[in-house]
Amino acid sequence: MTDLYYLSQTDGAGDWREREAKDLTDLVQRRITYLQNPKDCSKAKKLVCNINKGCGYGCQLHHVVYCFMIAYGTQRTLILESQSWRYATGGWETVFKPVSDTCTDRSGSSTGHWAGEANDKNVQVVELPIVDSLHPRPPYLPLGVPEDLADRLIRLHGDPAVWWVSQFVKYLIRPQLWLEKEIEEATKKLAFKHPVIGYPQYEFISDNSISWSAGLHNRYTENSLRGVILDIHFLSQADFLVCTFSSQVCRVAYEIMQTLHPDASAYFHSLDDIYYFGGQNAHNQVAIYPHQPQNADEIPLEPGDIIGVAGNHWDGYSKGINRKLGRTGLYPSYKVKEKIETIKYPSYQEAAK
């Protein structure tokens, strides 16, 4: 891994990555800020998202990210309803910066439930359900990336879809001053420093009060929220992340990692699932080498075949369905590559420098 890092820095490529990552991040953050602060809130089209999905913090954060991606795609200002949030009754804004500085009022001349982008064209305020109940499904769900940024992202990053999700996470979790101070104090208390990998000689870094607050009887409290935010923060700061991608906490930490490095797509090892986003559209790969099955558990591949991936077994084989043949089974992971799905998102030219 170290050798690969130093190789990536040759010929000025490392400097280019740093600049390109910053330029792309700044561009997307400007676009989001523009969307979230319309000139006239009373006339702006809005998408209303209620944070209180019946799940934990990581799941609720991903719920808001999903809402945000739909808002961005449909050019609607996101209105986040978070009063009586089970983690912080004062709402999202008591923990993180508000999602808008100028437009937090959900009122409008007309209101309706999500019926699809085309059907909602003349509705000013649209209420979005949880992704599990979303119908019809718009194209703006993960794992797609904006068409106008795709070429640059593919050159820069090993997993453009994760980078795109991470931009909305970055905007959402900007901490209030008190939380920023809590993170600084916790960093000093734990003597947290790099490198943050030490196997086989390892030590556990923990805070027992955080573990206590995660118990079911204490989970939905501000103390528990503080604990899970700190856990995710320190996981994201690791030089290499080892966790289970079946966990929302693990996936949020991985997403945040992408905002801290030009390309941290390979800085992980999942003990179970591949990366996914709950409610995502199909995750497809493209065969780049032929494969003849060695036994009844395997499926054949021809270059260009589209494979719907179900998971990586982390033993050299993945499982999926060859969409051309309709057959499900195992195939060598190295014989495929990710199929990058590009989506025609609005480009928000008004937010350009």
C-alpha positions as CSV (number, residue, x, y, z in Angstrom):
1,M,0.0,0.0,0.0
2,T,2.9,2.4,0.8
3,D,4.6,1.5,-2.4
4,L,1.4,2.3,-4.4
5,Y,1.1,5.6,-2.6
6,Y,4.6,6.7,-3.5
7,L,4.1,5.5,-7.0
8,S,1.0,7.6,-7.3
9,Q,3.0,10.7,-6.3
10,T,5.5,10.5,-9.2
11,D,5.5,12.9,-12.1
12,G,3.5,15.5,-10.1
13,A,0.4,13.2,-10.2
14,G,-0.1,13.6,-6.4
15,D,-0.2,17.4,-6.7
16,W,-2.6,17.2,-9.6
17,R,-4.9,14.9,-7.5
18,E,-4.9,17.3,-4.6
19,R,-5.8,20.2,-6.8
20,E,-8.4,18.4,-8.8
21,A,-10.1,16.9,-5.7
22,K,-10.3,20.4,-4.2
23,D,-11.6,21.9,-7.4
24,L,-14.3,19.3,-7.7
25,T,-15.3,19.5,-4.1
26,D,-15.5,23.3,-4.1
27,L,-17.6,23.1,-7.3
28,V,-20.1,20.7,-5.8
29,Q,-20.3,22.5,-2.5
30,R,-21.0,25.8,-4.3
31,R,-23.8,24.1,-6.2
32,I,-25.4,22.7,-3.1
33,T,-25.1,26.1,-1.3
34,Y,-26.7,27.8,-4.3
35,L,-29.6,25.3,-4.3
36,Q,-30.1,25.7,-0.6
37,N,-30.2,29.5,-0.5
38,P,-32.7,30.6,-3.2
39,K,-33.2,34.3,-3.8
40,D,-36.8,34.2,-2.8
41,C,-37.7,31.3,-0.4
42,S,-41.5,32.0,-0.7
43,K,-41.3,31.2,-4.5
44,A,-38.7,28.4,-4.4
45,K,-39.6,24.9,-5.2
46,K,-39.0,22.7,-2.1
47,L,-38.6,19.1,-1.1
48,V,-39.6,18.3,2.4
49,C,-37.7,15.5,4.3
50,N,-38.6,14.4,7.8
51,I,-35.5,13.1,9.6
52,N,-37.4,10.7,12.0
53,K,-37.0,7.5,10.0
54,G,-37.3,4.6,12.5
55,C,-33.7,3.7,12.7
56,G,-30.3,4.7,14.1
57,Y,-28.1,7.7,13.5
58,G,-26.2,6.4,10.5
59,C,-29.4,5.2,8.8
60,Q,-31.1,8.6,9.5
61,L,-28.1,10.4,8.1
62,H,-28.3,8.3,4.9
63,H,-32.0,9.0,4.8
64,V,-31.3,12.7,4.7
65,V,-28.5,12.2,2.1
66,Y,-31.1,10.3,-0.1
67,C,-33.5,13.3,0.3
68,F,-30.8,15.7,-0.6
69,M,-29.8,13.9,-3.8
70,I,-33.4,13.9,-5.0
71,A,-33.6,17.6,-4.1
72,Y,-30.4,18.3,-6.0
73,G,-31.6,16.3,-9.0
74,T,-35.1,17.9,-9.1
75,Q,-33.7,21.5,-8.4
76,R,-35.7,21.8,-5.2
77,T,-34.5,23.4,-2.0
78,L,-34.3,20.7,0.7
79,I,-36.4,21.5,3.8
80,L,-35.3,19.3,6.6
81,E,-38.0,18.7,9.3
82,S,-36.1,17.7,12.4
83,Q,-38.0,19.2,15.4
84,S,-38.5,16.5,18.0
85,W,-35.6,14.5,16.5
86,R,-35.3,11.5,18.7
87,Y,-31.6,12.1,19.2
88,A,-31.8,15.9,19.8
89,T,-35.3,17.3,20.5
90,G,-34.1,20.8,19.5
91,G,-33.5,19.5,15.9
92,W,-30.7,19.0,13.5
93,E,-29.5,22.6,13.8
94,T,-28.6,22.2,17.4
95,V,-25.9,19.7,16.4
96,F,-24.9,20.6,12.8
97,K,-25.1,23.7,10.7
98,P,-28.6,24.3,9.2
99,V,-29.0,22.9,5.7
100,S,-30.0,26.5,4.6
101,D,-29.2,29.9,5.8
102,T,-32.1,31.6,4.2
103,C,-34.9,29.1,3.4
104,T,-36.2,26.8,6.2
105,D,-39.9,27.5,5.8
106,R,-41.8,24.7,4.1
107,S,-44.8,26.8,3.2
108,G,-45.8,27.3,-0.4
109,S,-48.8,27.8,-2.8
110,S,-49.3,24.1,-3.3
111,T,-48.2,21.0,-1.5
112,G,-48.3,17.3,-2.5
113,H,-46.7,13.9,-1.9
114,W,-44.0,12.6,-4.2
115,A,-45.6,11.5,-7.5
116,G,-42.5,11.7,-9.7
117,E,-40.5,14.6,-11.1
118,A,-42.7,15.1,-14.2
119,N,-46.0,14.8,-12.2
120,D,-44.8,17.2,-9.5
121,K,-43.7,19.9,-12.0
122,N,-46.4,22.3,-11.0
123,V,-46.4,21.5,-7.2
124,Q,-44.3,24.0,-5.2
125,V,-43.8,21.9,-2.0
126,V,-43.3,18.1,-2.4
127,E,-43.1,15.7,0.6
128,L,-40.7,12.8,0.1
129,P,-41.3,9.4,1.6
130,I,-38.6,7.1,2.9
131,V,-36.7,5.4,0.1
132,D,-38.4,2.0,0.9
133,S,-41.7,3.6,-0.2
134,L,-40.5,5.7,-3.1
135,H,-42.5,5.4,-6.3
136,P,-41.9,6.2,-9.0
137,R,-38.1,6.0,-8.5
138,P,-36.1,8.9,-10.1
139,P,-32.7,8.4,-11.6
140,Y,-30.9,10.5,-9.0
141,L,-30.4,7.6,-6.5
142,P,-27.0,6.1,-5.8
143,L,-24.9,4.7,-7.4
144,G,-25.2,7.2,-10.3
145,V,-22.9,10.2,-10.7
146,P,-23.5,13.5,-12.6
147,E,-22.9,13.2,-16.3
148,D,-21.1,16.6,-16.4
149,L,-18.6,15.5,-13.7
150,A,-18.2,11.9,-14.6
151,D,-15.0,12.1,-16.8
152,R,-13.2,14.1,-14.2
153,L,-14.3,11.8,-11.4
154,I,-13.3,8.7,-13.2
155,R,-9.8,10.1,-13.7
156,L,-9.5,11.1,-10.1
157,H,-11.3,8.6,-7.9
158,G,-11.5,4.8,-7.7
159,D,-15.2,4.8,-6.7
160,P,-16.9,7.9,-8.1
161,A,-20.3,6.8,-6.7
162,V,-19.0,6.9,-3.2
163,W,-17.3,10.3,-3.8
164,W,-20.6,11.7,-5.0
165,V,-22.5,10.5,-1.9
166,S,-19.7,11.8,0.3
167,Q,-20.3,15.4,-1.0
168,F,-23.8,15.5,0.5
169,V,-22.5,13.9,3.8
170,K,-19.8,16.6,3.9
171,Y,-22.3,19.4,3.6
172,L,-24.7,17.9,6.1
173,I,-22.4,17.2,9.0
174,R,-20.7,20.6,9.3
175,P,-20.5,20.8,13.1
176,Q,-21.9,23.5,15.4
177,L,-19.1,25.2,17.5
178,W,-19.9,23.1,20.6
179,L,-19.5,19.9,18.7
180,E,-16.3,21.0,17.0
181,K,-14.9,21.7,20.5
182,E,-16.1,18.2,21.7
183,I,-14.2,16.6,18.9
184,E,-11.1,18.6,19.6
185,E,-11.3,17.7,23.3
186,A,-11.9,14.0,22.6
187,T,-8.9,13.9,20.2
188,K,-6.7,15.2,23.0
189,K,-8.2,12.9,25.6
190,L,-7.6,9.8,23.5
191,A,-4.2,11.0,22.4
192,F,-5.4,10.2,18.9
193,K,-2.5,10.4,16.3
194,H,-1.4,8.9,13.1
195,P,-0.7,6.3,11.9
196,V,-3.9,4.7,13.1
197,I,-3.1,1.1,12.2
198,G,-1.0,-1.1,14.5
199,Y,-1.6,-4.8,13.8
200,P,-0.3,-7.3,15.1
201,Q,0.7,-5.1,18.1
202,Y,-2.5,-3.3,18.6
203,E,-4.4,-1.4,21.3
204,F,-8.1,-0.6,21.7
205,I,-9.0,3.0,21.8
206,S,-12.4,3.4,23.4
207,D,-14.6,5.5,25.7
208,N,-16.7,3.4,28.0
209,S,-19.3,6.1,28.3
210,I,-19.9,5.9,24.5
211,S,-20.5,2.1,24.8
212,W,-22.9,2.6,27.6
213,S,-24.9,5.3,25.7
214,A,-25.3,2.9,22.8
215,G,-27.4,0.5,24.8
216,L,-31.0,0.2,23.6
217,H,-32.4,2.0,26.7
218,N,-30.0,4.9,26.2
219,R,-29.7,5.0,22.4
220,Y,-31.9,8.0,21.5
221,T,-30.3,10.6,23.7
222,E,-28.0,13.5,23.0
223,N,-25.2,11.7,24.9
224,S,-25.6,8.7,22.6
225,L,-25.6,11.0,19.6
226,R,-22.4,12.6,20.7
227,G,-20.9,9.1,21.1
228,V,-21.8,7.8,17.7
229,I,-20.6,11.1,16.0
230,L,-17.2,10.8,17.8
231,D,-17.0,7.1,16.9
232,I,-17.6,7.9,13.2
233,H,-15.2,10.8,13.3
234,F,-12.3,8.8,14.6
235,L,-13.0,5.9,12.2
236,S,-13.0,8.3,9.3
237,Q,-9.6,9.6,10.4
238,A,-8.0,6.1,10.3
239,D,-5.3,5.5,7.8
240,F,-6.9,2.3,6.8
241,L,-10.5,1.3,7.8
242,V,-11.4,-2.2,8.8
243,C,-15.0,-2.7,9.6
244,T,-18.3,-4.2,8.3
245,F,-20.0,-2.5,5.5
246,S,-23.2,-4.0,6.6
247,S,-23.0,-1.3,9.3
248,Q,-24.3,2.2,8.6
249,V,-21.7,3.6,10.9
250,C,-18.9,1.9,8.9
251,R,-20.2,3.2,5.6
252,V,-20.6,6.7,6.9
253,A,-17.0,6.7,8.1
254,Y,-15.9,5.4,4.7
255,E,-17.9,8.2,3.0
256,I,-16.3,10.9,5.2
257,M,-12.8,9.4,4.4
258,Q,-13.4,10.3,0.8
259,T,-13.7,14.0,1.8
260,L,-10.4,13.9,3.6
261,H,-8.2,12.5,0.8
262,P,-8.1,12.9,-3.0
263,D,-8.9,9.2,-3.3
264,A,-9.5,7.0,-0.3
265,S,-11.5,4.4,-2.2
266,A,-9.0,1.6,-1.4
267,Y,-8.3,2.6,2.2
268,F,-10.6,-0.1,3.6
269,H,-11.3,-3.8,4.2
270,S,-14.8,-4.8,4.8
271,L,-15.4,-8.0,6.9
272,D,-18.7,-8.7,5.1
273,D,-20.5,-6.6,2.5
274,I,-19.3,-4.5,-0.4
275,Y,-20.1,-0.8,-0.2
276,Y,-23.8,-0.1,-0.8
277,F,-26.4,2.6,-0.2
278,G,-29.7,1.5,1.1
279,G,-32.3,1.9,-1.6
280,Q,-29.7,2.3,-4.3
281,N,-30.4,1.5,-8.0
282,A,-28.8,-1.7,-9.4
283,H,-25.1,-2.2,-8.8
284,N,-23.6,-3.4,-12.1
285,Q,-20.2,-4.5,-13.3
286,V,-18.8,-5.1,-16.8
287,A,-16.8,-8.2,-17.7
288,I,-13.4,-7.4,-19.1
289,Y,-12.1,-11.0,-19.4
290,P,-13.8,-14.2,-20.5
291,H,-14.5,-16.9,-18.0
292,Q,-15.4,-20.5,-18.4
293,P,-17.0,-22.1,-15.2
294,Q,-14.9,-24.5,-13.4
295,N,-17.8,-26.0,-11.5
296,A,-21.6,-25.8,-11.2
297,D,-21.4,-22.8,-8.8
298,E,-19.7,-20.5,-11.4
299,I,-21.2,-18.6,-14.3
300,P,-19.6,-17.9,-17.7
301,L,-18.4,-14.4,-18.7
302,E,-17.7,-12.8,-22.0
303,P,-16.1,-9.3,-22.3
304,G,-18.9,-6.7,-22.3
305,D,-21.4,-8.8,-20.3
306,I,-23.2,-6.8,-17.6
307,I,-23.1,-8.5,-14.2
308,G,-25.5,-7.5,-11.4
309,V,-23.3,-7.9,-8.4
310,A,-24.7,-9.4,-5.2
311,G,-21.5,-9.4,-3.1
312,N,-17.8,-10.0,-2.9
313,H,-16.8,-13.2,-1.0
314,W,-13.3,-11.7,-0.5
315,D,-11.7,-15.0,-1.6
316,G,-11.1,-14.0,-5.2
317,Y,-14.7,-14.6,-6.2
318,S,-17.8,-12.4,-6.3
319,K,-21.4,-13.5,-6.7
320,G,-23.9,-12.0,-9.2
321,I,-26.2,-12.4,-12.1
322,N,-25.1,-12.4,-15.7
323,R,-27.9,-10.2,-17.1
324,K,-27.5,-11.4,-20.6
325,L,-27.8,-15.1,-19.6
326,G,-30.0,-14.7,-16.6
327,R,-27.7,-17.0,-14.6
328,T,-26.6,-16.4,-11.1
329,G,-23.4,-17.7,-9.6
330,L,-19.7,-17.0,-8.8
331,Y,-17.1,-15.4,-11.0
332,P,-13.5,-14.2,-10.5
333,S,-13.6,-10.7,-9.1
334,Y,-10.6,-9.5,-11.2
335,K,-12.4,-10.3,-14.4
336,V,-14.9,-7.5,-14.1
337,K,-14.8,-3.7,-13.5
338,E,-17.3,-1.3,-12.1
339,K,-19.9,0.0,-14.5
340,I,-20.1,3.8,-13.8
341,E,-23.7,4.9,-14.2
342,T,-23.9,8.6,-15.3
343,I,-27.1,10.6,-14.6
344,K,-28.1,13.8,-16.2
345,Y,-28.2,16.0,-13.1
346,P,-28.7,19.8,-13.4
347,S,-25.3,21.5,-13.7
348,Y,-26.2,24.7,-11.8
349,Q,-24.3,27.1,-14.0
350,E,-25.4,29.9,-11.8
351,A,-23.1,28.6,-9.1
352,A,-20.0,28.7,-11.2
353,K,-17.2,31.0,-10.1
